[in-house]
């Protein structure tokens, strides 16, 4: 596992860079052990998903899922090399150690262990790209699995949960509001229409809707933030201070509880956009605020009494379940493939996306224990 983790961390797979070298390494390791491996390249050929299986064919089995891309290290103050394995103080350091190459290393090791066993139920491994930018890459892999004659019975997504069994996370939709005004010289600013001012007015509408949802919307106490959230992450526009800008762009998101009327929330914001610009159109007919959906992924809401929950709790020895604040590909596997899914992996997201990212050796050993118990169960026939 340690050797595999070191190799995985050495690949700079920040989301805007290729990951095919990492996938080729994993493919070679697994094929050398006799596994059947399929790479699913993207349109440009620089990125790929991977699907591998071992054990009897034509049967449902258990799928381990992880992503191979990581977030950037730019502007972060690292005290260890980010793209190398450093072991110190009972921790493995490196970009992606927690999120989530630590689990991927354990999963590859488990596949190699399983390949040496006379499994009665198959084990599968699904690795994807571009998870960090919206679970985009895994969709072509889901298309491949949807066309297969047999689908996995269960899926374990190995995002960091402290090895607790997580049954849910919120869904997310990323949106963009493009605000159009009329340019002009700042000395005559009242004669122009400032697109940044329109964006600020729209941002205020987002905040008012958030306050309403927080006060009287759906609640789920299993989450740290127990309601649907609306968040503006970026606003841009303008050229220089003496020019009234004619365009501004505001990027925002909605992270929704199960059962939330997301389409209704978006409609409310579109109506607010129209309310902002309608009084201006007599003088500025070009005035507009256009809301568009950029990408989305569904939430995960596996019932706590589902078979997959009982199965994975049996592997970990867990008593209860949790829900997590971050999103995963789990909702896509559940909703688009109909594969019951839980999230369970080593480490904590509190260490992810930060300088000196790490996963503890103790957490990795617990993950190896879970996956070892899984291979034992598959060899015994469940």
C-alpha positions in Angstrom: 0.0 0.0 0.0 2.7 2.5 0.9 4.6 1.9 -2.3 1.3 2.4 -4.3 0.5 5.5 -2.3 3.9 7.0 -3.0 3.5 6.4 -6.7 0.0 7.9 -6.8 1.0 11.0 -4.9 3.9 11.6 -7.2 1.5 12.2 -10.1 0.5 15.9 -10.4 -3.2 15.3 -11.2 -4.6 18.7 -10.4 -7.9 18.8 -12.2 -6.8 21.0 -15.1 -3.9 18.6 -15.9 -3.9 15.1 -17.5 -4.2 12.0 -15.4 -3.5 9.4 -18.0 0.0 8.6 -16.6 -1.5 7.8 -13.3 -4.2 5.6 -14.9 -1.6 3.8 -17.0 0.3 3.0 -13.9 -2.7 1.6 -12.1 -3.7 -0.3 -15.3 -0.3 -1.9 -15.6 -0.2 -2.9 -11.9 -3.6 -4.5 -12.1 -3.1 -6.2 -15.5 0.1 -7.7 -14.3 -1.9 -9.4 -11.6 -4.3 -10.8 -14.2 -7.2 -8.3 -13.7 -9.4 -7.2 -16.6 -9.0 -3.4 -16.9 -10.7 -0.9 -19.1 -9.6 2.7 -19.7 -12.3 5.2 -20.8 -10.4 8.2 -22.2 -12.0 11.7 -22.5 -12.4 13.4 -25.9 -9.0 15.0 -25.7 -7.2 11.8 -24.7 -5.3 13.5 -21.8 -7.7 12.2 -19.1 -9.3 8.8 -18.5 -11.5 6.8 -16.2 -10.6 3.3 -15.2 -12.8 0.2 -14.5 -11.3 -3.1 -13.3 -12.8 -6.4 -12.1 -11.6 -9.6 -10.6 -13.6 -12.7 -9.7 -16.3 -14.5 -11.5 -17.9 -12.7 -14.5 -21.6 -12.3 -15.1 -22.3 -11.6 -11.5 -23.1 -8.5 -9.4 -20.4 -7.6 -7.0 -19.0 -4.8 -4.9 -17.6 -1.7 -6.5 -14.9 0.5 -4.9 -15.0 4.1 -6.2 -12.5 6.9 -6.0 -11.3 9.9 -8.0 -7.8 10.6 -9.0 -7.8 14.4 -9.5 -6.7 16.8 -6.8 -7.0 20.5 -6.0 -4.2 23.0 -6.8 -1.4 23.8 -4.4 -0.8 27.3 -5.8 -0.5 29.9 -3.1 -0.4 27.4 -0.3 2.5 27.3 2.2 3.7 23.7 2.1 6.5 22.5 4.4 6.8 19.1 2.6 6.8 18.4 -1.1 3.2 18.3 -2.2 3.7 15.8 -5.0 5.6 13.2 -3.0 5.0 10.9 -0.1 6.3 12.1 3.2 5.8 9.9 6.3 6.2 11.6 9.7 4.6 11.5 13.1 2.2 8.7 12.1 0.9 10.6 9.1 1.2 10.3 5.3 1.6 13.8 3.8 1.0 14.8 0.2 -1.6 16.5 -2.0 -4.5 14.1 -2.2 -3.4 11.9 0.7 -6.7 12.5 2.4 -8.8 13.4 -0.7 -8.5 10.7 -1.8 -5.4 8.9 -3.0 -5.1 7.2 0.4 -8.2 5.3 -0.3 -7.3 4.6 -3.9 -4.0 3.1 -2.8 -5.9 0.8 -0.4 -8.4 -0.1 -3.1 -5.7 -1.0 -5.6 -4.0 -3.2 -2.9 -7.4 -4.8 -2.2 -7.8 -5.6 -5.9 -4.4 -7.3 -5.9 -5.3 -9.3 -2.8 -8.6 -10.3 -4.4 -6.9 -11.4 -7.6 -5.0 -14.0 -5.6 -8.2 -15.4 -4.1 -10.8 -17.8 -5.4 -13.6 -15.2 -5.2 -17.2 -16.4 -5.3 -18.4 -12.8 -5.8 -16.5 -10.2 -8.0 -14.8 -7.1 -6.8 -14.7 -4.0 -9.0 -12.7 -0.8 -9.0 -13.9 2.5 -10.5 -11.5 5.4 -10.7 -12.5 8.8 -12.3 -11.2 12.2 -13.3 -12.5 15.7 -12.7 -14.4 15.0 -9.6 -13.1 18.1 -7.9 -14.8 20.3 -10.6 -18.2 18.8 -10.4 -18.1 15.0 -10.7 -17.7 15.6 -14.5 -15.4 12.8 -15.5 -17.2 9.9 -14.0 -20.3 10.3 -16.2 -18.7 8.5 -19.2 -17.8 5.6 -16.9 -21.4 5.5 -15.7 -22.5 5.4 -19.3 -20.2 2.4 -19.8 -21.6 0.6 -16.7 -25.2 1.4 -17.7 -24.7 -0.5 -20.9 -23.2 -3.5 -19.2 -25.3 -6.7 -18.8 -24.7 -6.8 -15.0 -24.2 -3.9 -12.6 -22.6 -3.9 -9.2 -24.8 -4.8 -6.3 -23.2 -2.3 -3.9 -20.8 0.7 -4.2 -18.4 2.1 -1.6 -17.1 5.6 -2.4 -13.9 6.0 -0.4 -14.0 9.8 0.3 -12.6 10.6 3.8 -15.2 10.0 6.5 -13.0 8.9 9.3 -14.0 5.4 8.4 -17.6 6.1 9.5 -20.4 4.9 7.2 -22.0 7.9 5.5 -25.4 7.5 3.9 -26.0 11.0 2.5 -24.8 14.3 1.1 -26.4 17.3 -0.4 -26.9 17.7 -4.2 -25.3 20.7 -5.9 -26.0 22.9 -8.9 -23.5 25.5 -10.1 -25.1 28.5 -11.8 -24.0 31.7 -13.5 -25.7 35.1 -13.7 -24.6 37.3 -16.6 -25.5 40.9 -16.1 -25.6 43.3 -19.1 -25.7 47.1 -18.8 -24.4 50.0 -20.9 -20.8 51.2 -20.9 -19.8 54.8 -20.5 -17.3 57.2 -19.1 -17.2 57.3 -15.3 -17.5 61.1 -15.4 -21.0 60.5 -16.8 -21.8 57.4 -14.8 -25.4 58.2 -14.2 -26.0 58.2 -18.0 -24.7 54.6 -18.3 -25.9 51.3 -16.7 -23.3 49.7 -14.4 -23.4 45.9 -14.9 -21.5 45.4 -11.6 -24.3 47.3 -9.8 -26.8 44.9 -11.4 -24.7 42.0 -10.2 -24.6 43.5 -6.7 -28.4 43.8 -6.7 -28.7 40.2 -7.8 -26.2 39.1 -5.1 -28.5 40.7 -2.6 -31.4 38.7 -4.0 -29.4 35.5 -3.5 -28.7 36.4 0.1 -32.3 37.2 0.9 -33.4 33.9 -0.5 -30.7 32.1 1.6 -32.0 33.9 4.7 -35.5 32.8 3.9 -34.5 29.1 3.3 -32.4 29.1 6.5 -35.3 30.5 8.5 -38.2 28.5 7.2 -37.0 25.9 4.6 -36.5 22.1 4.9 -34.3 20.9 7.7 -32.1 17.8 8.2 -30.3 17.8 11.5 -27.8 15.1 10.3 -25.9 17.8 8.5 -23.6 20.5 10.2 -25.6 23.0 8.2 -29.1 21.6 8.4 -30.7 23.5 5.5 -30.2 24.1 1.7 -27.5 26.7 1.1 -27.0 29.4 -1.6 -23.5 30.7 -1.9 -21.9 33.3 -4.3 -18.3 32.3 -5.0 -17.2 34.7 -7.6 -18.1 38.1 -9.1 -16.2 39.7 -11.9 -16.5 42.6 -14.4 -15.1 45.9 -15.5 -11.9 47.0 -17.2 -10.7 50.0 -15.2 -12.1 52.4 -12.7 -13.0 55.2 -15.2 -15.1 53.0 -17.4 -18.7 52.0 -16.4 -18.7 48.3 -17.1 -21.3 46.9 -19.5 -21.0 43.3 -18.3 -20.5 41.4 -15.0 -20.6 37.8 -14.2 -21.6 36.2 -10.9 -21.0 32.5 -10.2 -23.0 30.9 -7.4 -24.2 27.5 -6.2 -27.1 25.8 -4.5 -26.3 22.8 -2.2 -29.7 21.2 -1.6 -31.2 18.8 0.9 -33.1 15.8 -0.5 -36.6 16.9 -1.3 -35.7 20.5 -1.9 -37.4 22.2 -4.9 -34.2 23.4 -6.6 -36.0 24.3 -9.8 -38.3 26.5 -7.7 -35.4 28.3 -6.1 -33.8 29.0 -9.5 -37.2 30.3 -10.8 -37.4 32.6 -7.8 -34.0 34.0 -8.6 -34.9 34.4 -12.3 -38.0 36.4 -11.2 -35.8 38.5 -9.0 -33.5 39.2 -11.9 -36.4 40.3 -14.0 -37.6 42.5 -11.2 -34.2 44.2 -11.1 -33.9 45.0 -14.8 -37.6 45.6 -15.8 -37.7 49.2 -14.6 -34.5 50.0 -16.5 -35.4 48.7 -19.9 -37.3 51.8 -21.1 -34.0 53.7 -20.9 -31.6 50.7 -21.4 -33.3 48.1 -23.5 -30.2 46.0 -23.4 -30.4 45.6 -19.7 -30.5 41.9 -18.7 -29.6 39.4 -16.0 -29.5 35.9 -17.5 -29.2 32.9 -15.2 -27.7 29.7 -16.7 -27.0 26.3 -15.2 -23.3 25.2 -15.5 -23.3 21.7 -14.1 -24.8 19.7 -11.3 -24.7 16.4 -9.4 -27.5 14.8 -7.4 -27.4 14.3 -3.7 -27.1 10.9 -2.0 -29.8 9.7 0.4 -29.3 6.0 1.1 -31.8 4.7 3.8 -30.0 3.8 7.0 -31.7 0.4 7.0 -30.6 -0.4 3.4 -28.7 -3.7 2.7 -25.6 -1.8 1.6 -25.5 0.1 4.9 -25.8 -3.1 7.0 -23.1 -4.8 4.8 -20.5 -2.0 5.1 -21.2 -1.5 8.9 -20.5 -5.2 9.2 -17.1 -4.7 7.6 -16.1 -1.7 9.8 -17.8 -2.7 13.0 -19.7 0.7 13.0 -22.8 1.2 15.0 -24.2 4.4 13.5 -24.1 6.4 10.3 -23.4 10.0 9.4 -24.0 12.4 6.5 -21.2 14.5 5.0 -21.1 18.1 3.9 -19.2 17.5 0.6 -20.4 16.0 -2.6 -19.4 12.8 -4.3 -20.1 10.7 -7.3 -22.2 8.5 -5.0 -25.5 10.2 -6.0 -24.7 9.5 -9.7 -24.1 5.8 -9.1 -27.3 5.6 -7.0 -29.6 7.6 -9.2 -28.3 7.0 -12.7 -27.2 3.4 -12.2 -29.5 2.2 -9.4 -26.5 0.9 -7.4 -27.0 1.3 -3.7 -24.1 3.4 -2.4 -22.4 4.5 0.9 -19.4 6.7 1.5 -16.6 5.3 3.8 -12.9 6.1 3.6 -9.9 7.0 5.6 -9.0 10.5 6.9 -10.9 13.7 7.3 -12.0 16.3 4.8 -10.7 18.8 7.4 -7.2 17.9 6.2 -8.2 18.0 2.5 -7.5 21.0 0.2 -5.0 22.4 2.6 -1.2 22.8 2.7 0.5 19.8 4.2 -2.5 17.6 3.5 -2.3 14.3 5.3 -4.0 11.1 6.2 -3.0 9.3 9.4 -1.4 5.8 9.3 -4.1 4.7 11.8 -6.9 5.6 9.4 -5.2 3.9 6.5 -4.8 0.7 8.5 -8.5 0.8 9.4 -9.3 1.2 5.7 -7.1 -1.8 4.9 -8.8 -3.7 7.6 -12.3 -2.9 6.1 -11.2 -3.9 2.6 -9.5 -7.0 3.8 -12.8 -8.0 5.5 -14.6 -7.2 2.2 -12.3 -9.6 0.2 -12.8 -12.3 2.8 -16.6 -11.9 2.4 -16.4 -12.0 -1.4 -14.3 -15.2 -1.2 -16.9 -16.8 1.1 -19.7 -15.7 -1.1 -21.0 -12.8 1.0 
